[in-house]
């Protein structure tokens, strides 16, 4: 079995280490990983941007694969099932958040990689051939849904879907603004269209216009640096999803919301500043969100399968990962890198 560990400088090291514990407990699912999406979180932790990376580090939390073994108490999965694993692999399972299927907000939530599990082990993620996880944090991928396309749903997909459900954005005919057209942004456009929303994409790059309108089918594209274009949309949007991590002003976007409109921040700029009038005078709401609970994740996967919603991906082999991470930093990906794990480790 293969694992790729990334040191602090991004050097690839091959190892025979298996992610998490090699023993399959009674409530565990073991899967052979076929594909793993590449998220900006992989950049952040391989480069120790949050100053808590534990090397050697195995990234990857958009995992898709095939079940190879199940524990004696596992009833909903069987060998051969297609499954996914997302951004966390454990939680306390007994707090208010866990009981409400908001495991992602549990104070004892354990990240899929670079997390410390209940037994003290450091979790290792999807840049590997196998992983063993508790059945609660494993998700069924419906038959016929391509595993390569399923992988990005486990982070990018659910991170967008969760706030759309929480803020009741599934209202045909209403208007949605999407700031940024990367891995999360392009999924926001796809969900928005599936929900019957009128979607406007905001970008600082004119080169994104063709992709936004022709490829993804957005109804409108606005160059956010063009004050005239922004002015024409004031007070016109019901919802805005902000997927841009770079520092940027929020007030120009808040002013585009209708009375009672909702703007959701999905990213982590270094700071945000908002003039109170842009919230108070329009009774607007600025909210935050990150990933989703287990119930919503399975619901989102099923929705994508039923409605033929597929992320746009660029497939790579594991030996290209350093270049891919660098391209991700430079925003040079349309729209999600997915590692072909199954073929990367073949001898």
N, C-alpha and C positions, 0 to 999 in steps of 0.2 A: 504494500500500500504506500502511496506517496503523499507527502505533505510538502508544501512550499512555505518556508519560514522567511520572513523579511526582517532583516536587521535594520538598524537605525538609518543606514544609508541606502536602503533599498536593494541590497545585494541578495540574489536568490541563493538559497541553500536547500538542497534536497535532503529529506530525512525520511525515516520509516516510522516516525511518530504518528500515532493515531489520535485524532481530535477527541477531546473528552475521555471518558473512561472506556477501555476496551471491553469491559464486562457489560453484558446486556442484562439489566435488572428486570424485575417482573413487570414494571410499568414503562419500560424503555422501548424505543424503536431504533433499529440500526438501519442506516441507508447508505447505499453506494451513490456518491455524488456524481451527477452527470454534468451539471452546469452551475456556475456561480456568477452572479452579477457583480459589477465593480461599482461601489458607492464612494462618495467623497469621504465617508467615514474611514475607508481604507487608507486614503491619503493622510487624514488627520492622525490616525494612530500609528501608521508605519513611520511617520515623521515626527512623532511625539509632540504634536501641536498642543495637546492638552496637558502635557507634562505628567502623564500617568501611564505611559506605555511600558509593558513588561516584555522585554525581549528574551529569547526569540519569539516573534509574534506571527501568528497565522491569521490573516484577515479573512473577510468574507462573511456577509450575513444576508445574502440573497441566494439561498441554496435550493436547488431542485435535484431530485434524484429518485432512486428506486429502492423500496424496502427490501432488505436482505434477511432480516431477522426481527422477531418481535418477542417481547417478554410474555410470561404466562398469563398476566392479567390484562393484556392489550386485546381489546375486542373490535375496535373500529378500523384497525389496519391489519393487512396481511402481506406476506411475502409477495413481491411483484407489484404492489401498489406504487403509483407515482405520487410523490409527496414533496412538500416544501418545508423549509425552516427559515425563520426570519431573524429579527434583530435581537431576540432574547431566547434563552433556553431554560430559564427557571424563574421562579418567584416563590413567595411564601405559601401561596395557594390557600390562604385562610384569612386574609385581611379584607377590609371593605372593598378595596379596589379589585382584588382577585375574585371575590365572590360576585362582583358586578361585571366580570369579564373585561376588566381594565388592568390586566396584568402588567401592561407596559408602564403603569404608574405605581406599581408596588414598590415600597421602599427597599425591598430585598430582591428586586428584579436583577437578573444576571444576564449580562450581555453575551451574545453568541461567541464573541472573541474578546480577548483582553479583559474578561470578567473573572471574578473569583467565585467559584461555585460553593455550594454548601459544604462540600468535603474539603475545601481549601485549595482545590486544583484550579489552575488558570485555564479558562476556556480557550479553545482554538477553533477557528472558523472554517469557511468553505473552500479555501484554496487548498483543498485536500481531497483525497479519494473517498473517504468514509467519515461519517459522524454518527454518534449515538446520542439521542436526546429523549427526554421524557415525552410520552405520547401527547400530553396536553399542549406542547409547543411545536407539534408537527401537524401539517395541514394536507388534506387530500387535494390533489390536482386531478380534475376530471379527465376521463379518458378522451384522447384526441387533442387535448391542449398541449402544444409543443413545450417540452421541458425547458428548452432554451429561452422561450418567450415567457415562461412562468417565473423564472428566477427573479427578474426585476420587480415582479408584483409583491415580493416578500418584504421590500422596503419602500421603493419608489411608489408602487401602487397603493399600498395600505396607508402610507403617509399622506397621500392626497385624498384617498377615499374617506378616511376617518373624519376629518373636519367637514367634509361635504355632507356626511350623514348627520353629524352632530348639529350642524347649523341649517339643516333642512334645505339643502340646495337642490334636491331632486324635485324641482318645480318647473316643468316645461314652460317655455315662453319667457322666463326670467333671464336676466343678463349676468354673465360671469366675466370678470377680468382675470387674466393670468399673467403675473409678472415673472418673466424669465421663461426660457424655452429649453431647459435642459432635461435631465432624467425625470424630475418631478413635474416640471412644467408641461412637458408633452403628454404625460399621463393625465394631468388636469384638463387639458384640452379634450382628450379622448373621453374621459368621464363626463365632462360638461356636455359634449355633443350627445353622448348616450342618454343623458338625463333630459335632453331637449332644451338645453340652455343656449342662449345666444352668446357666443364666446368671442372675446376680444383679447388678443395677445399683446402684451407690452414688452418691448425689448429696446436695448440701447444699440442694437446692431441691425441696420437695414437689410443685411444679408439673410436675416431670419424670416423676412416677409414671405418668400416663396414657400419655405418649409411650413410656416404657420398656416398659410391659406390653402395652398395647393396640396401639400402632402397630408397635413393633419386636418384640414377642413375648417379652420377657424373662420368665423364670419367677418372678422375685422383684425387689422394689424395696426398698431400705433407705435411710432418711434417716440419713446418716452422723453427724449431730449428736445423734441419739437413742441414748444409751448403752445403753438396754435392748434396742433392736433390734440393735445391734452385738454385745452380749453373747451373744445367742442363736445367733450364727453362729461363735463362737470354735471354732477347730480344725476347720472344716467344708469349707474350700475347697481344691481342688488347685492352682488358678492364680488370679492376680490381674493384670490389666493396668491400670496407672495412667496415665491420659491427661491428668491435671489439671496445668496449668502453675503455677497459683497455689501459694504456699507452704502446706503442710499437713503435719501429723504423719503419719509412716509407721507408727509402732508400733501404733496401733489396728488397722491393716489387716494387718500382719504376723501379729498374734495370731490372725487369722481363718484362717490357713493350716493345713492338716494337716501332720503330720510329713513333711518332704521337699518341702513345697510351694514354689512358685516365684512370686515377684512381680516384674513387669517394669515398669521406669520408662520411659515413652515421652516424657516431657515435660521441661521445663527450669525447675523452681523455682529460686529463688536459692540455696538450700542444702537439704541433707537431713540429718536427725539420726536415728539409729537406736540403740536400746539393744541391746547385744550379745546379751543373753539371748533377745531375740525372734528372733534368727537361730540362735544356738548350741544352745539347748535344744530347738528343734524341727527342727534340721538343715535349716533353711529357706534359701532362696536369694533374694537380691535382685540383680536383673540390670538392665542398661540396653540400650536398642536405639534405632536411628534408621534410617529408610527401609530399603532392601534392594538387593541386587545385581541384575544384569540377568536372570539365570536365574530367580530367585524372582519378579521383577516380571512376566515373561511368564507364568510358571506361575500367578500370582495372577489375572491378567487372564483367562486361559483358564478358571480355576476359577469365577470370577464369571459368565462367560458360560454355562458348562455348567450352573451351579446357579441361574441367574437371580437373582443377588445384585446389587442396584442401590442405590447411595447415595441418600439422601433429599436433594434439592437445592431451592434457591430460585434461579430463573433471573433474571438482571439484565442490563441493558445497561451498556456501559462508562461511560456518563455518570453512572451511579449509584455508581461505585466508591468515592468518598470517603465517602458515606453507609454503604456496605457495610462498609468498613474500620472505621468508627466503631462500627457495630452489632456487628462481630466482637469488638471490644474489650469491648463491653458484654454479650457472650454472647447476643446477640439474633439468632440464626440457627438454623433447623431444616432441615438440619444442616450444609449446605455451600452457600455461594454459588457459582454457576457463571456466568461471563460469556458471554453470547451474542455471541461475537466476530464471527461471520459476518454478523450483522445490525446490529452496532454501527457498522461502518465503511462501510455502504452509503451511497452518495451519494443 
